[in-house]
Amino acid sequence: MPELPDVEGFRQILLDGAVGGRVSRVEVLDAGVLRGVEAGTFRREVAGRVLGSPTRHGKWLVVPLHSRGRRHQRDDPSIVFHFGMTGGLAMSDDRPPQRYDRIVFIMAGGLLRYHDMRKLQGVRLLQCDRDVAALLDDLGPDAAAVTAQEFADRLAGRRGRLKPVLMNQRVVAGLGNLLVDEVLWRARLHPARPVAELTGAERSRLLRAMRSVVRQSIKHARVPALPSWLTGHRGREGQPCPRCGTPLQRSRIGGRGTYWCPHCQPP
Ligand SMILES: [Zn+2]
């Protein structure tokens, strides 16, 4: 499932191969990924425009559009991607459409493909920057940029357990199932600990672990399944904790399959 580092990777793909390029044509292979816009409108509005420099907030990716020869203005449209569970972007030259390609942007520099097997989220076309801001208004600060003060403010007064609170995009934006488990393991905090119970020292440890895990994951454009990471040992209960060797535990917490080390992360 695309989390912050994966979406940052898609942003990098755009920066490397698509930004500054003019879209000559758009093929909507499956309109089921479009949200709030019809295929004909999407094709018409995007064709002929230039892709501006993309920004990411949490798991959302915003690509401002502009006309050739002028910068993006506040009342120009933007394409907004949310990749759901299975979405992604890829640049390629000429390979034929793949099974889950849903939208293809035909550009001078190659083909930009949005693929998505399950179509849980998708692609929006918003008419101006104010509409983009309104769409993203509910999100907490981005997990890659949140300050210590913002983090403390967001956790203050929260009832609930660590795992679901950190998964909540209104608290911090960008963390998903893998990142949260990795961060909690790194911070040695049990995923079911009540947030209200955290000490100041534990909160600092949590923030440090989050920054480190997010920063390293961005380099891999995903949460890497390294042998020294918890993520490298998911998938089967009873695999040894890469830090202490204790068999890992698995359970559903906040509705999601959760891994932790019972020795490093006591309740
Ligand atoms: Zn351990």
Residues whose N, C-alpha, C, O or C-beta is under 5 A from the ligand:
A	BS01	ZN	C241 R243 C244 G245 T246 C261 H263 C264
